[in-house]
Amino acid sequence: MNTLTAGTPAPAFTLMNQDNEPVSLSDFKGKKVLAYFYPKAMTPGCTVQACGLRDSKAELDEKNVVVLGISIDPVKRLPKFIERDNLNFTLLSDEDHAVAEQFGVWGLKNLMGREYDGLHRISFLIDENGTIEHVFNKFKTKDHHQVVLDYLNQ
């Protein structure tokens, strides 16, 4: 796994959102984008992480940051996650994990001694010009939103 680093241009991508409509990174020129990769919708850790971002939306808006949650879930699973937890940001389906591979967040994982390929929980703050400004890869799911806000407020 070769995760992208700060200073690298973010890969251009287009993925389907929860409404089965295409969303491209280029749609957000002039804004910062928090592209956060999460393993699976509606699981405990992913729910805590998403709800933290949901509750921080006003502060993120003030900093000109758009949140895009990206998982390998099929499109049909995403509206359920949004509805169940009143999420107020876009979720994207990367079912074939092609975008995850471009960002370097798809790779070997280990769960209770079992190794498998999967999506790593890593977030990228992409600046207004499409360059990765910061990589968030060390956080607890319940603190993710605060780690992002702390970075933005420094």
C-alpha positions as CSV (number, residue, x, y, z in Angstrom):
1,M,0.0,0.0,0.0
2,N,1.5,3.3,-1.1
3,T,-0.7,6.1,0.5
4,L,-0.5,9.5,-1.1
5,T,1.2,12.2,0.8
6,A,0.8,16.0,1.3
7,G,1.9,18.0,-1.7
8,T,0.8,15.4,-4.2
9,P,-2.0,16.2,-6.7
10,A,-5.2,14.4,-5.7
11,P,-6.2,11.9,-8.4
12,A,-9.2,13.1,-10.5
13,F,-12.2,10.9,-9.9
14,T,-15.9,10.5,-10.5
15,L,-18.0,8.2,-8.4
16,M,-21.7,7.7,-7.9
17,N,-23.3,9.3,-4.8
18,Q,-26.2,8.1,-2.6
19,D,-28.7,9.4,-5.2
20,N,-26.9,7.4,-8.0
21,E,-25.6,10.6,-9.5
22,P,-22.0,11.2,-10.6
23,V,-19.9,13.4,-8.4
24,S,-16.4,14.5,-9.5
25,L,-13.6,15.9,-7.4
26,S,-13.4,18.7,-10.0
27,D,-17.0,19.8,-9.0
28,F,-15.4,21.4,-5.9
29,K,-12.7,23.6,-7.4
30,G,-12.3,26.6,-5.1
31,K,-13.2,24.6,-2.0
32,K,-11.3,22.4,0.3
33,V,-12.5,18.7,0.2
34,L,-12.2,16.3,3.0
35,A,-12.2,12.9,1.2
36,Y,-12.5,10.4,4.0
37,F,-12.3,6.7,3.3
38,Y,-14.3,4.5,5.6
39,P,-14.6,0.7,5.5
40,K,-18.4,0.0,5.7
41,A,-21.6,2.0,6.1
42,M,-23.6,1.5,9.3
43,T,-20.9,-0.3,11.2
44,P,-20.2,1.1,14.7
45,G,-16.9,2.8,14.0
46,C,-18.0,4.2,10.7
47,T,-21.2,5.5,12.3
48,V,-19.4,7.3,15.1
49,Q,-17.0,8.9,12.6
50,A,-19.8,10.0,10.2
51,C,-21.9,11.5,13.1
52,G,-18.9,13.5,14.3
53,L,-18.5,15.0,10.8
54,R,-22.3,15.6,10.6
55,D,-22.2,17.5,13.9
56,S,-19.2,19.6,12.8
57,K,-20.7,20.6,9.4
58,A,-21.2,24.3,10.4
59,E,-17.6,24.6,11.5
60,L,-16.4,22.8,8.3
61,D,-18.6,25.1,6.2
62,E,-17.0,28.1,7.8
63,K,-13.6,26.8,6.7
64,N,-14.8,26.2,3.1
65,V,-14.6,22.4,3.5
66,V,-16.8,19.9,1.7
67,V,-17.0,16.4,3.1
68,L,-17.0,13.4,0.8
69,G,-17.3,10.0,2.5
70,I,-16.0,7.2,0.3
71,S,-16.5,3.5,0.8
72,I,-16.7,0.3,-1.2
73,D,-20.4,0.0,-0.3
74,P,-22.8,-0.3,-3.2
75,V,-24.8,2.8,-4.1
76,K,-28.0,1.3,-2.8
77,R,-26.6,1.0,0.8
78,L,-25.6,4.7,1.0
79,P,-29.1,6.3,1.3
80,K,-29.9,4.0,4.2
81,F,-26.8,5.3,6.1
82,I,-27.7,8.9,5.4
83,E,-31.3,8.5,6.4
84,R,-30.6,6.4,9.5
85,D,-28.0,8.8,10.9
86,N,-29.3,12.1,9.4
87,L,-26.0,12.6,7.6
88,N,-25.6,16.0,5.9
89,F,-22.8,15.4,3.5
90,T,-22.2,13.3,0.3
91,L,-21.4,9.6,0.4
92,L,-19.7,8.0,-2.7
93,S,-19.5,4.4,-3.8
94,D,-16.1,3.1,-4.9
95,E,-17.3,-0.5,-5.2
96,D,-14.4,-1.7,-7.4
97,H,-12.0,0.2,-5.0
98,A,-10.3,1.9,-8.0
99,V,-10.2,5.3,-6.4
100,A,-9.1,3.8,-3.1
101,E,-6.2,2.2,-4.9
102,Q,-5.3,5.6,-6.5
103,F,-5.2,7.2,-3.1
104,G,-3.2,4.2,-1.7
105,V,-5.8,3.3,0.9
106,W,-6.6,-0.2,-0.4
107,G,-4.4,-2.9,0.9
108,L,-3.7,-5.7,3.3
109,K,-5.5,-5.6,6.7
110,N,-5.3,-8.0,9.6
111,L,-8.3,-8.7,11.8
112,M,-8.0,-11.3,14.6
113,G,-5.2,-13.1,12.8
114,R,-7.0,-13.1,9.4
115,E,-5.3,-11.2,6.6
116,Y,-7.4,-9.8,3.8
117,D,-7.4,-6.9,1.3
118,G,-9.6,-4.0,2.5
119,L,-10.2,-0.2,2.7
120,H,-8.0,1.6,5.3
121,R,-9.6,4.4,7.3
122,I,-7.6,7.4,6.1
123,S,-8.7,10.9,5.2
124,F,-7.3,13.5,2.8
125,L,-7.7,17.2,3.0
126,I,-7.5,18.4,-0.6
127,D,-6.9,22.1,-1.1
128,E,-8.8,24.5,-3.5
129,N,-6.4,23.7,-6.3
130,G,-6.7,19.9,-6.1
131,T,-3.5,19.2,-4.1
132,I,-3.4,17.1,-1.0
133,E,-2.8,19.5,1.8
134,H,-2.9,17.0,4.7
135,V,-3.3,13.3,5.4
136,F,-5.2,12.2,8.5
137,N,-4.1,8.6,9.3
138,K,-3.8,8.5,13.1
139,F,-7.0,9.1,14.9
140,K,-9.8,7.3,16.8
141,T,-13.2,7.3,14.9
142,K,-14.8,9.3,17.7
143,D,-12.1,12.0,17.5
144,H,-11.7,12.2,13.7
145,H,-13.8,15.3,13.3
146,Q,-11.9,17.1,16.1
147,V,-8.5,16.1,14.6
148,V,-9.6,17.7,11.3
149,L,-11.0,20.8,13.0
150,D,-7.8,21.2,15.1
151,Y,-5.7,21.0,11.9
152,L,-8.0,23.6,10.2
153,N,-7.9,26.0,13.2
154,Q,-4.1,26.0,13.6
